[in-house]
Amino acid sequence: MEKFKTYSIAIPLLLFLDGTIMQLIFGKFPINSFRFPVNFTLIFALLIILALVFIFYKTKTIVKFLSSGYAALSSILFFIFHVIIMVIFSQNDHYSGFWGAIGFHKITETWSYAYSSLYLLLSLGMVSFRRLTPFNTRNIFFYFNHFGLWIVIAFASLGQADKLKLFISVPENDIVWFGTDSDGNFHEIDFAIKLNKFNLAFYSPQLAILDDNGELLKVKEFHPVDFVKDTEIKYKNFNFKCLDLYEDAIIFKDSVVFIDDLPEKTWLGTVEISNKSRKDTVYLSTATSFHPPKIEKLGKNLNLILLPSEASYFGSKIEIYTEKDSKPGKFIIEVNKPLKLGNWTIYQNSYKKNPGNVNYISIFSAVYDPWIKIVYVGIVMMLIGAIYLIFSRKKEFKK
């Protein structure tokens, strides 16, 4: 048992060290080399090898270790270590520097993560086979729980090779059948999206006070207030009254000018400002990338400003064309309400104005994941096994 304790500490350290060296020498783990049918063949072969090794070599020290609680705890902690890195470091492979070089900013593409997945699969596999005997109800559900996790890890890890995420930009009244990945490469897809209508709504802009450094005053001093007509606001010796609010407008030579095809949302508001020494009406406008905001100086280190508004809702009414269906299907995709289409999941990602046009371009993210259904099967197996084991323990405790 002392030997097993040493193994449980030494193996993760050696795997991490070797994985880091491999990352520095060869770069990211070549996960794309394991696309179907390679990944499926490897998973099936690994399962057969584990079964044969356990049957014929279960008295060997390494097999005993891998089927022990020491290996289970060691492999789980080593895998969780990579999950923690994933949470701490932003996952973007464009980061440079030391942490980027050893893969902490794209942890699922590192050799160390691949080693941790393999180590966990070996341990889970051996533990699962060991609990097949004696063949009783408790061991069956234990097997469900552990082999379900084995399926999740195996297909979620090697399934990454077939996973694809594309960004699809579709102008209103146009049809698009291709997307681009994170590196800007074009990919044709087996369906086409037509954007019939893009719906967009905004919150009201807010009236705020900035200092000369462009910093908002602390909330205790002045909290930004929604610009609603006839709203009256007091700040120190100032009184503000919100008057009119105009969308898609700018101020030009003291006149309000409406422009339909502006590339960004603009707001223009009129505010009545009064105190002991002044009473007048001023224009305030939100800032955009093509013109600065119009602000009003209130005094030393104080400026009244209209903050840009944020979208309160955006969604797309679309038609989907596929080779299988003679008629297009009509759908609505909204934020947090994606569309499932075979092995694709289509999300409403963002939007932008169509340059020189009053219409919008809706930007979708489409994720292709053919192994997700098998992963769900593994999760269901885990839950069935866990629920039974929890309730069986409660019964034993009561007895």
N, C-alpha and C positions, 0 to 999 in steps of 0.2 A: 504493500500500500504506500509506503514511503516513496517507492520508485514511481508510482502513479502520480503522486503529488509533484514530483520533479518534472515528469512528462507534461503535466497540465500547465506548468509555468513555462517550461522551456520551449515547447512546441509553438505556442502563439508568438513568443518573442523571436524565434528563429524564422517563422513564416513572415512576420512583419519586416524583419531585417532583410530577408531575401527579396521580398516583394518590393521594398523601397529601392534596393540596389537594381533590380530588374527595371523598375520605373525610370530610374535615372539613366540607365544604359539604353534601353530599347523603347522608352516612351510608354504610352498608355497600352493597356492590355488589349490585344486584337480581338475584341468581342465580335466584330463583323465577320470574322472567319468562321463563326459558329452558327451561321444561318441555317435554316431548314434545308435539307434533312439532317445536317451534321449535328445540331443541338439535340434533336429528338433521338438520334442514334446513340449519342453519348450518354444521355439520361438513361435510356434503356440498357445500354451496355454496363453502366455503373451499377444499376440495380441488380443485374445478373451477377456481376463480379462480387458485389457485396454478399449476395446470397451464397455463392459458391465458397467464398472465403470463410464465411461464418460456419458453413456446414463442415468443411474439411479442415479448417485451421482454428477452430474456436478455442482450442487450448493454448494457442500461442499468446505470448505476452502482449503483443501489439493489438491483437483482436480483443483480448480481455480488457485492455485499457480503453479502446475505442467504444466498447459496450458498457463502460463503467460510468458512474456518476461524476467522476473526476473529469473525464473527457467531455461529458455533456455540459457541465458547468463551464469548463475552459473554452469550449467551442462557442457556446452561447455568448459568453462575455467578450470573446474576440470579435464575434460578429456585431454585437451591440456597440463595441468600440468604434467600428466603422460607421454605424448609424449615428452615433454622437458626433463624429466628425462631420457627417452630412448636415447635421443641424447647426453646428457651430460655424462652419465655413460655407459661404455662398457657393452654390453649385453652378459654376460657369467656367468652362475650360479655356477661356481667353485670359485668365489671370496668369501673371508671370511671377517671378520671384521664387523663393525656396519652397513655399507651401504649394505653389502652382506646379513646380517641377516634380514634387513627389506625389502629386495627384490629389491633394486634399480638397481642391476646388472642383473636382470631378471624380469623386471617390468610387463610383460604380464602374469606372473604367480603369481602375488600378489593379496591378498584380496582387497587391495585398488583399483587396476585397475579394478577388477571385479565389485566393488561397483560403480566406475565412469562410467563404461559401462552401468550398470543397471540404474543408475540415468539419464544418457543421453537418454536411450531408453524410460524411463517413460516420460520424458519431451517431447521428439520428438513425441512420440505416442499421448500424450494428445494434443499437438499443432496441429498435423496433423488432428486428429478427430475434433477439434474445427473449423478448416478452411474448413471442408467439407460443411458447411452451411454459407452463402447462396451458392447454387450450381451455380457457374459461371466460366467463362474461367480462370480468374486470380486465383481463389481459387484452381481450378483443377491443374494448373501448380505449385502453391505453395505446394500443396499436393505431387505432383511428386517430387519436390525438397527435401522436408523434409522426406517423407516416403522412398525415395531412400536412404537418409543418414541412416534412421532407418534400412533398409535392410543391408547396408554395415556394420554398427556397430554390428548388431545382428549376422550375419553369419560369419563375420571376427573374432568376439570374441569367440563365442561358437564353431565355426568351427575349432578353434585351437586344439580341442580335437581329431579330426580325421586327422589333419595334421601330416605328417611324413617326416623327412629329413634323407636320408641315403647316406653314402659314399660307392661307388662301385669301387673296384680296379680290373682292368682287364689287365692281361698280354697280350702281342701281341700273336695272334694265339690261344687264349684261350677263353673259354665261362664261364661266371659267372652269376648266377641267385639269388644272395643274396647280402646284404649290411649290414653295421653296422651303428648304430646311434651314437650320440655324446658321449654316455656312454659306447660304445664298444659292445653293444648287437647286436646279429645277427638277421636279418629278411629276410625270403624268400620273393621274389617278384614274381609277375605274368608275368614276361617277363625275357628273358635272353639276355645278351649282348656278342657278339663276337667281339673282336678287331682285325681287319684285318691288319691295319697299323696305326702307330702313327707317325705323321709328326711334326718335330721340327726344328726351325731355331733360330739362335742366332745373336745378335748384335756383332760387333767387340769388343774385350776387349779394355780398355782405358789405356793409359800411364799416370801415375800420380806421384806426389811427396808427400811423407809423412815426418813428423818429427819423432823424436825418440820415441815419445809417441803414434805413430800410427795414428796421426791425419792428415787429408789432409790439405795442405796449403790453405789459403784463395783464393777464386776465383780471386781476384785482383792480387794475386802474381803468381798463376799458375792454369789454368783451365785444368782438365783432357782432353786428346786428344785421339780420336779414333786411334787405331793402324792400319794404312794403309801403305802398302809397299811404300818406297821411300818418305814418309812424313818427312819433316825436321822441327824441333822445336827448338826454342831458349829460354833459361832461364838464365838470368844474363850472366855469362861468359861461360855457357855450350851450346853446340850444340848437339842435338840428331837427329839421323836419323833412322827411322824404317826400318828394313831389312826384314827378313823372319818371318812368323807366322805359327805355327803348331797347329793343333787341336788334342785332345786326346793324348797328348805327355807330357813326363816329362824329366827332365835332370838327367842323371845318369853317374857320373864320366866323365863329360864334353862331353857326347854323348847324342844325342836325341833318346829317346826310345818311340816307339808308342805302346799303349796298347788299345785294342778294348773294353774290358769289364770293364773299370773304372766306379765306381759307380757315379761319378760326372763329369761334363764337365771340362776339363782342357785345358789351352792354354800355349804355350811356344813361346816366341818371342826373336829375336836377335836385339839388338840395338847398333848402333855405337855412342860412346860418345867421344866428343873431346872438349878440351879447350887449353889454353896455355901450360899446363903442362902434358896433357895426350891425347892419341888417341887410343882407343881400342874398341873391340866388346865384348858385354857381353850377357849372357842369362838372361831372366826374365821369371818367371812362376807364374801363378795365384795360390792362396791358395785354398786348399780343406780341407775336414774334415780328410783326411788321410795323408796329407803332408803339411808342411809349404810353404809359397811362397818363390821363389828365388828373392831376391832384390839386388840392387846395391847401395853401399854407395857412395854418392857424396861428402860428406864433413861433417862438424860438423852439426848435427841435420837435415841432408837432406838425403833422400833415394828415389831412383827411383824404381817404382813398377808397375806391370801389374795388373790392377783391374779385378776381375771376371766379365764375361759378363752376360747379362741377356737375357732371351728368347725373341725373337722378335715375334715369332708365335709358337703356338702349337695347334694341333687339331687331331681328331681321325676319321678314316674311320671304321665304325662299321656295324654289322648286328644285327637286333633285331628279336628275336624269341618269338612268342606268341602262345597261344593255339588256338586262333581264326584263325590265318593265317597259311596256309600250307607251304608257302614259306617265308623265312626271308626277311625283308625289309632292304635295304641298305641306310645308311645315313652318313653324315659328321657332326660332332659336333665340334664347335670351341668356343673359348672364346668369350662371348657376343653373341653367336648364338646357343641357346639351342634347344633341340628337344622336341616337344609336343607329348605325347603318352597317349591318354586318359586323365585320371586325374593326370598323372605324367608329370613333366617337368624335363628333364635331361640336366644338365649343365656340360661343361668341367671345372673341378675344378683345377687339378694339374697333376703332373706326377712324376715318379722316375725311376731310372735305376733298372732293374731286377738283383738282386745280382748273380754274376757268369754267366751273360748272356749279350749278346750284345743288346738285345731287351729292350724295355721300358714297364713300367706298367702305363697305363692311369687311372687316378682317376677321377671318375664322382661323382657329387652330384645329387641325384634324390629326387625331392620334390613331395610328394603326397598331393594334396589339392582338395578334391572332391567338396568343396563349392565355389571355386573361380569363377565359371560361374555365380552363383547367385549374388555374390559380384559385378561382372561386370554389371549385370542387374541393380543393385542399383546405380552404378556409372552413367550409361546411363540415368536413371531416374533423378538423380541429375542434370546432364548437361542439359537435355531437359528443366527441370523446371527453372534452373538458366538462361539459354539463353533467354527464354520467358520473365522472370521477368525483366531482364536487359533491353531488347528492349522495353517492355511495359512502364518501368519507363522513358526511353528516350522520348517516344511519349508524356507521361504526362508532362514531363518537357518542351517540345517544345510548347505544348498547353498553 
